[in-house]
Amino acid sequence: MTIPQLFEKSAKKFPSNTLVLEKHNSKEYQPITYTQVKEQVYLFSVGLMQLGINHGDRLALLSEGRSEWLISELGMLYIGAINVPLSVKINEPEDLAFRINHSGCSMLVVSERQLSKIRKIKTQIPKVTKYIIITDDEHIKTESEEITYHKVIKLGNENFEKQKEDFENRWHNLKRDDIANISYTSGTTADPKGIMLTHRNYTANVEQAKTLLDVPEYYSSLLILPWDHSFGHTVGLYTLIDNGASLSVIELGKTPMETLRNIPKNIKEAKPTFILSVPALAKNFKKNIEKGIKDKGPKVEKLFNKALDLAYDYNGIGWDKGKGLKVLKKPLLWFYDKILFSKIREGFGGKLEFFIGGGALLDIELQKFFYAIGIPMYQGYGLSESSPIISSNAPKRHKLGSSGFLVKNLDLKICDDKGNELPIGTKGEIVVRGENVMKGYWKNEEASKEALRDGWLHTGDMGYLDKDGFLYVMGRFKSLLIGNDGEKYSPEGIEEALVEQSPFIEQVMLYNNQNNYTVALIYPNYGLLSNYVKQQSLDIKAKEGAKTAIEKLQNEINSYLPEGEYERMFPHRWIPATFGILNEGFTEDNHLLNSTMKMVRGKVVERYKDLIEFIYTTEGKRTDNKRNIDAIINGK
């Protein structure tokens, strides 16, 4: 099945169902039906044909999530063109130009908000001959080779009858193996790679998604994640479309920050059934909930914490919920739910049944928290190269802490570094095979051969399957700490614990490449450290105060060593023996975080190569070395 066939099936079966809820120049959400979207797609497709787009041509799409995003992509796909979706988070001109040039785009669809980025690089993208601007302003001033989205629709309307037969032939003659998207990776190590995803990759993954989760047509999701994001794209668009369900669009603010602030308001207005999330969003939701409870006073806060403890005990990890004598606690839990948790859920629109988390590993404490208040956050796993879904927890079957059970019609094995399959419960690289696996990397045969071997996709992620069929993802294979004896360990769990359990550590990355000991790069919470030092009657900007701050950070790490509070959490040999202090955090702007807020380890190591080498010297191993003291004194 191709994507147009999937859409046609749903448009025929659910013609009057709402597909998109959007605030188009209105204060309230307005519905757009499947039939209305289909009509616009047809006109946009014919408009593109009039502009000379042929089968196999590449068009870039750079826009915030909105109905025109979906219509633009479908319009391209119907006539056999390839969409190259670009992240609105890309601000560097050279990064945008690389993707546009590497994919060989001849046309570009861009929202008015992103237009300035494109106008700055026009001379760098000479193969682009036409720019289609998504705008609500009919009188926008256009430059040479620019045309508005509405004029393309108008062009399609004027020529539809004349082009109808050719248009019909185009989408009816599409092949399942035709490329639908070239989706670029975040470029964590070198130039970004263009992932070739076919029509069948997507429709197969939609079919697989349904083996994890039932999606009735009354389901609705507020699509918070960027639409170019693989997870948001497949689940937020095509899985919902396949089931006749609906999606709501985030209300755009005047600035990106204002758009973010619209999310809580939009959740209440749109009343979604489920939301796709990533850890950064989950943490923000939790923080706001806890603040709301704290603001109600100590009595409510104490009662809330008591209710949480009861829920944690009753729920367990989901797999063992309410088992044995726990069942006796159900009436009291029901009472707490009625007076506390249900009120919190009302703040999420009152209809929210669950979140599905993807992108990065979701801390189990976060999962337990949302499970306790009655809106579970089910962890899933996948990657763009697999369209992306490989596994997920779901209402019918879940184990908190795992990445869920596998989709059907997918083969998965766990392999050692020589490619040998390992038994159940043994950690190794996750390797998968199925119709959802990419065709390869665009114009990158070497990378394609490395990732795809004998039909199997080598994910580069480490994990294991338990005896019940649940997948546990341990982190990137290439991010492993490797001791001088060759033993390996994934750092993500330790890093997450340090950040979650120490308010003084804002960000941290562990490093060990066949060394005698592990080291850490720490970006501290300078505000809290400064307050702590003041309480000792010292100034953090003075040498003694800086030393006190460093000692505090050392004590936070020592809590994972023998006789420490968390001494049993991790093998002690992987706890950092020393650390270097950073003045600057990991952000998207400095390329140390990618668009899904994952740390780009290769670039962190590259940037701080000199500091890492210094930490491994005799002088550098002392945490109160001059470089750390200077970093604290000059920190912000």
N, C-alpha and C positions, 0 to 999 in steps of 0.2 A: 504493500500500500504506500502511495506517496502522500505528502502533506496535503495537497489540494484534494485528494480523494478522501482523506480523513475529515477535512473541513466540510466538503460537500455532503458527506454522510450525516454529519451533525446538523448542518444548516437545513437539510431536508427533514430530519427527525425532530428538531427542536426549533422551527422557524421563528416562533414568537417568544422564545426564551430570551432573557437578557444575557448578552455575552459580556458587555463592558458597562460598568458604572463609572461615570466620569463627570467632573465639574468643568464643563466647557462654558466659561463666562457666566457661571451661575453659582449661587450660594449652596445649592443642594445638588446631590448626585442625580444625574440624568441617565436613564437606561438607553443602551443601544442594543438592538436585538441581533440575533444571528443573521436574519435576512438583511437587515440594514448594513451590517458589516460586509456581507457577501456582495451586495450591490456596489459598495464603495471599492471593494477589492477588484471587481470586474472592470470598473471604470479606470482605476489606477493602472491595472495591467495593460489595458489598451492604450492608455496615455503613454506608458513606457514604450510600447511597441511603436507608437508614432514618433517617439524620440530616438528610435533606432536600436532599441535593446533586443538582442538575440539570445538564443539558447546558449548557455555557458558563459555569458558575459557576467562580470563581477560588479556589484554596486555596494558601496559602503553605506552603513546606516549609523548615524551618530545622533542620538536623541534620548531624552528622558522617556520613561514609560508613559505612554498615552495611546489612545485608539489608533492614531496615525502610524505609530510604530508597528503595530500588528498588521494594519492594512498595507503598509509599505512592504513588509516582509512577504506577506501572502501574495501581494501583487507581483513581486519579483519571482516568487517560486512558481506561480501559475504559468508563467511564460518561459520557464526553464532557466531563468537567471539565477545567480548565486548571491546570497546576501552575506556581506562581511560586517557583522555587528561589532561596533566599537564602543568601548566603555566611556561614559561621560566623565569618568574620574581621570582620564588621561589628559594632562595639561601641558605636557612637554611637546612642542612642535615636532621635534625629530621622531618621537615615538608614534605620533599620529601618521606622519609622512611615511615612516617605514612600513606600517601595516597597509596603508593605501597603495603604496608603490609595489610592495612585495606581492600583494594579491593581484595586482594588475587591474585595479578598478578603473572603469571608464566613466562612471557616474557616481554621484554622492548625494544621499538624502540626509539633510541636516536640520535640526530644530533651530529656531531663531536664537535660543539661548546659547547654543554651541557654535553659532555661525562665526563669531569673531575668531575662534581657534582656527577655523578652516580658511578664512580670508587671509590670515597671516602666512599660510603655507602654500597658497595657490601656485607660486612659482616653483615650489619643491615637488608638486604633484602634477607634472605636465600632461600625463595621460588622461586625466580627468577632464572631460569636455563639457559636462553639464552638472549644475548644482541645483538640487530641488530643496527648497526651503519650506519646512513645516512652520507655519505662522498663523496666528489669528488676526494679524494686521493686514488687511487687504491693500493698504497703501504703503507697504514696506518698500524702501528704496532698494532695488536690486542692482547688482553689478553685472558686468558682462558674463554671459553664459549661465546666469542664475534665473530660475523660474520658480514660482511658488507651487506648493503642493496642490493648492486649489485649482491652479491653472492646468496642472497635469490631469486632475480629475475632469476638468472641463474639456480638455483635449480628448480624453477617453470617451466622454459623453457624446461629443460631436462626431466621433468616428466609430462608435461602437457597432452600429449596424453594418457598416462597411467592413469592419475587421472581425466581426463575430465568428465567422467560420474559421479563420486563421487562429483566433484566440482559443476556440474550443479544441481545435486540433493540437494546439501547443500543450495544453494541460492534460488532454487525454493520452498524448503520446509520451508523457514523461516516464522515465524508467526509475524503478526503486533505487537503483545504484547511482542515479544522478546526484551530484553534490548540491546540497541545500545551503549549507553555511561553510565559510572558512572562519573559524573562531580562534582568535589568537590567544595564546597563553600569556601570562604576565611577564614572561622573560626573566625568570628567577636566576638564571645562570648566564645566558648569552642572549642573542637576539630572540625575540618572541617567535614561537613556532605556530604556524597556521594549521589548526586541526580541521581536516576535511570530514565533515559530517554529512552523510547522505540522507535522502528522504526516508529510506528504510531504517537507518540508524535511529532517527527520531520516532517514527511510528512503531518500531519494535520496542523502544524503551517506554513508550506510552502504554503499550500492551503489557509490558513487564511491570510497570508501576501499578497496574490494576490488580496484579497478583499479590501485592503488598497491602493495598488499601482500596476499600470500596469508596467510590466517589459518586454519590447520588446527584441527580440534576439540581437539587435544591442547595447543594454546596456552593459556597462563595468564598473567595480569598481576596484579602487586600494585598496587592502585590508590592511589597516593600523593597524586595531585592531588585537591583538593576535588571532590565529586561534582556540585556546582552549576556548576563550571567547564566551559565549553562543550567544551573539548578532552577532558577526562576523561569527560564525560557521553556524548558521541557515540562516541568510540573505546573508552573504558574500559568502558562499559555495552553500548550497542546493537550496535556492531560485533562485540564478542565474542559477544553473545547470538545474533546472526544466524548465526554460524558454529559454534554449539554449544560454544564455548570457556568458560573459567572465569575468575573474578576473585577475588582475595583481598583481605580488608579489613585495614587497619592496626589493630593492637591499640591500643585507647584507654588512655592513661595517666591518672593522676589530674589531671594538668595538661597544657596544650598542649605544653609543653616535654618532658614525659615521653613524650607520644605521638610527638614527633619523634625522641626517642632510641630508640623502639621500631623505627624503620624498618630499620636495619641488621640487627637481630635477626630481624625479620619476613621480610626478604629471604632470609636463610639458611633459615628455616623453610618459607616458602611456595614457594621455588625457582621464581620466575617465569621465563617464557620471554622476555618483554619488559616494559619499564617505560616509562611516560609520564613525561617529566621537563620541568623548566624550568631555565634557566641557573643559578639560585641553588642548586638541588639538585645540578646537575652539578659546580659549583665545590666544593661541600662534599664530594661523593664523591671528587673528585680530591685535595683537601687531605688527606683521611683516608688515601687510598692512599699518597700521598707521605710522610706521617708514619710509616705502617707500615714503609715501605722504609727510611726514615732511622733508625728505631729498631733496625734489624737491623745497623747499623754501616756504616762508610765503604766496605768492600769490596763489600757487596751494593748499596749506593747507586751506586757507580761502575759496577758491572756492569749495573744497571737502566738507568742513563742511556745506556750504550753500546747496550743492547738497544733502547731507545726511538729513538735516532738511526738505527739500522739499519731499524727498522720504519717510521719517518717517510719515509726515503728509498725503501724498497720500496713502500710504500702510495701515495705521492704524494697526490693528492686523490681517490683511489678510482677515478676515471675512467681513470687511467693506471697502476693497480696492477700491479706485476710486469712492466711492458712493457720490451722491449729487453733490455739487459744486466742489468737489475735481477733477472731470473729467477735469475741465478747466486747471489744472496744468499738464496734461499728456504731451502736446507738449514740455514744458520746461524740464520735467523729461526725456523725450526721448533724448533731446539734451545733458543733463548732462550724461546720460547713454553712449551716443556715444563717448563723449570726455574724460570721466573719468572712469566710472564703467566697461565698456567693456575692457578697458586696464588692469584693475585689474584681470578680469576673464581670460585674456590671460595668466596670470601668473599661473593659475590653469589648463592650457592645452587648454583652449578655448572651450571645449565641456561640461564642468561641469554644470549640470542643478540644482543640489541641494545636500545638505548634509542630512543625517538622524542622529540625535543625540540620544544617549541612555546612559545608565550607571547611570548618576546622573542627578539631575534637572539642566536644562540649563537656565541660566539667560535670562530674556525676552529682556534685552538691547542687549545681544549678538544676539538673534534671529532677532531683528529689524535691527541690523547692516548688517548681511548677507543678509537679505531680501532686504534691500535697494540697495546693490551693485549687486543684480540680481542672487545670488546663495543662496537661502533660506536654513536655517538650521532647518529642521522640527524635533521637539521634539517627541520622542516616549517613550513608557513605557512597561516594561516587567521585568521578572526575570527568572533566570535559571530554576526554578521549573515549569515554564510554557513554556519552550522551545525556546525562551523566550517571544515572541511578544504577547501583550495584546491590545495595541492601538498605534496609531501614527497619526501625521499630515502628509499630503501628498499633492502633487500639486493640486489635484482636490478638496480638502476640508481641510481647516486649520484655526486654531485660534492661533496666537502667544500667548505664556504664558500657553497654555494648553498642555496636553500630547496626544492630538488627539482624533480621534473617534475609536470605538472598532472594532476589527476584527469580521467578521461574524462567525457563528457557535461557539459562546462563550457566556456563561451566566455570567453576572457580577452583583453583588449587593454591596451596601455600608451598613455596619453593625456597630452597637454600640458595646461596650465592652462585652455585654451579648449575642451577636450574633443576635440581632433583626435587621431586614432590615429597613433602614432609607429612607425617601423620597428624591426626586430629590433636589439637592442643599444643602443637609445636609452632613457635614463632618463625616467620620467614616472610618472603616477599609475596604480596597478593598478586596473582596472575589470573586473568579472566579471558573467556572466549564466548562470543555471542553476536547476534545480529546488531546489537547496539554499539559494537566496537567500531571506532573510526576507520575510515578508508586509509588514512595515513596523514603525514604532514605535507602541506603544500610546498612544492619545490624544495623538499628536504629529504632526499632518499636515504641519506645516512641515518638521520634521526628516526625515520620510519622503520628502517631495518632494526634499529636498536630497540624500539618500543614493541614492534610487532614481529614475533618470531614463531613461525609455524602456525600462524593464525591466532596466537595467544598474545594478549596485551599485557606487557610487564608494567605494572602500575608505578613501581618505585616506592610503594607504601609497604610498611611492615605490619603484619598482623597474624591472627590465628583464628581458627574456628573451634568453638567448644562442642561438647558432645551433643548439645541440643540444637546445633546448627546455627548458633549466633556468631556473628563476625565481630572480632575485637581488633580495632585499628590502633596501632602503637606509634605511628608517626612515619616520617619519611625514611626510607632505607638509606638514602644518601646523607641524612642528617645524623646518623648514628654516632655516638661516642665510641671510639675505638681505642682500647687500652694498649699499652706497650706489649702485652702478651697476646694481642689479637682478639680479646674478648670484646663483645659489642653490647651497647645499651642505648635505648632511645631516650633522648633528653626531655621530650615534651612534658612528661608527667611531672618531673622535678621542676621544670620551669613554671608550669602552671601552678604547682603547689606554692612555690616561693612567692609568686605574684598574688595568689588568692589569700594566702595565710599571713603574709607580711605586708602591712599597710605602708611600710617604708620602701618597698621595692616596687617600682612602677612597671619596669620591663627588665627581662633578663634573657641572656642566651648563654648556654653552656657550650664548652668546646673541649674536645680531646681528640687529637689525631695521632694515635700511637705514642702518646706521651706517658710519663710516669704518673701524672695526676690530671684531674679535670680542673678547668678554670672557668670563670664566669665573667661576662660583660654585664654590668649592672647600670641601668638608668634609674636613680633613686627618685622617690617622691620628695623633692627638695623642700616643699612647704612643711610637711610633717616632720622631716628631719630637723629643720630649723627650729620648729616649736619644741621638739624633744631636747635639743641642745640648750635652748633658752631655759628650760626647766632645770637644767644643771648649772644655771647661772653662767653660761658661756655663750660666745658669739660664733656662729658657724663660719663666719668670714675670717675668723682668726685661727691660727694653727692648732691650738688646743681644742677649740670647738670642732674643727674639721676632724681631728683625731677621734674625738668622742662620737661624731657621726659615723665614722668608718667602723669604730668598735661596735656601734649599734647594728650596723649591717652585718658584721661578722657574727654577732650573737644570733641574728635571725637565721643565718645559715647553720650555725652550730646546733640549732634546735632539731636538725635532722641527723645529727651524729649521736654516738652513744651517750646515754643519760639525758639526751634532749627530749623535748615534748613529743617530737615526731620521729623518734629514733628508729621506729620499725617500718616507716613508710617506704624507704628505698635502700638498696644496697649502699653501704657507706662509701665504697670506693668511687662511686660516681658523684658524690656530693662535692662541689667545688672546694679545692684546698685553698684557693685564693681568688681574687677578683680584681678587675679593672673597672674604674668608675667613668661613666660617660656624661658629657655635658648636654648631649642631644638625644632625644628618644627616637625610636623607630617609627617612621611615618610613611605615608604614601608619597609625600612631597620629596623626601630624600631617598625614595626607592627602596627603603629597608622593610617596608610592608607592601604586599601586593594588593590588588583591588578587593580581595576577600579578607583582608586584614591578617593574612598569614605572614610571618616573618620570612624574609628572603635571606636565608642563611649565607648563601654564597656571597651576596653583596655586603652583608655585615662583616664577614671574615675579610673580604677584600678591603673594605674601608678601614677596618681596625687591625690590619695585619701587623703593623708596627707595635701596637699596644699589646696584642696577643703574644708576640715574640718577647716583649719586655717582661710580661707577667711570668714567663717561664725562666727568667734570669734569677739569680740569687737575690738581687735587690728587689726585683719586681714581686717575688713571692711574698714579701712582707706587705701586708695590706695597707700599712701606714706609710707606704713609700711616697716620695715627693710628688709623683704624677697624680696619685689618688688625692693627696692633700690639696694640690692645686685645683684638681677637678671639682672638689667639694667647695672650695673657696670661691671659685669662679662660676659655680653652677647657678641655675635659675629655678 
